[in-house]
Amino acid sequence: MTDKPVLLQIGQMTAIILAKLAERFTLVKLGDQPDRAAFLADRGGEFTAAVTDGHAGLPADVMAAMPNLRVVSSFGVGYDAIDADAAAARGIVVTHTPDVLNDEVADTAILLWLAATRRIVAADHWARSGKWEREGAFPLTRSAQNRVVGILGLGRIGQTIARRAEAFNATILYHARSDKGLDWEYCPDLVDMAARSDVLMVITPGGPETRNLVSDAVIRALGPEGILVNVARGSVVDEPALVKALEEGALGGAGLDVFAAEPKIPEALKAMENVVLAPHVGSASVETRQAMADLTCENLFRFIEDGSVLTPVPECRGLL
């Protein structure tokens, strides 16, 4: 027998997290249960703590079946798959991993912008396939210098993207819920901002409130030379509208790290040379994932020890 508290694991976790958590908890993986409903009915009351990620979140049926749940530590900054308001109403503290991934995700956004603008993936294929020898120089691309960069969502990561974009002599516009009083220009109308932008960086939270916020009108406002970069959630962009605009030449290109039905990607996007695709790797460096893992675990350890956490989501700060 063990005196370690039991911890419910929801979704996939890295080996780093699992090894660290196993030192302090007896891990029980929800995904290993052949009959989820029966398992939750039988053992749901045992768990006071759970660990999850931004994709698996905390399904409503799981939360309802855990009457003694007190803390949920989520690996990732986005937590739209967790009903944080409902959790807070029950006294459940939800934590996430902000700040430690700001630089990595911002770097990924800039990388996707540059790769899409300079068509570096297509240029790589041109060099590897022998086209350079057979057909001559690769077609000219557009410069990334002196562009207008519109940022949808100006939280921690959005501000980091803005500072990096300034290194390319960019003019920064942003659209958010409210004017943040920063040096960059606030745009209350997203379509208008897109029309003024050469590049639209999407880094707003996911969830019902932002579903398809980047609509057909926003996409087409960017125009045939515009570039859309999404490092937020696939749900924020109207994906069919994006595909159609790219097919029609109404949008110049895209750099995408997230998709509506991950890991599925529309075949049309895969076939486009003016689109750069990444498999949701915005924060996926060894160093950043280690920092995220450490914070995910530390939030759980502290809560078990003294009821405190380092990084609660805003909805749960009043519980501490």
Buried (B, 14 or more C-beta within 10 A) or exposed (E): EEEEBBBBBBBBBBEBBBEBBEEBBEBBBBEEBEEBEEBBEEBBEEBBBBBBBBBBBBBEEBBEBBEEBBBBBBBBBBBBBBBBEBBBEBEBBBBBBBEBBBBBBBBBBBBBBBBBBBBBBBBEEBEEEEBEEEEEEBEEBBEBEEBBBBBBBBBBBBBBBBEBBBEBEBBBBBBBEEEBEEEBBBBEEBBBBBBBBBBBBBBBBBBEEBBBBBBBEBBBBBBEEBBBBBBBBBBBBBBEBBBBBBEEEBBBBBBBBBBBEEEEBBEBBEEBEBBBBBEBEBBBBEEBBBBBBBBBBBBBBBBBEEEEBEBBBEBBEEBE
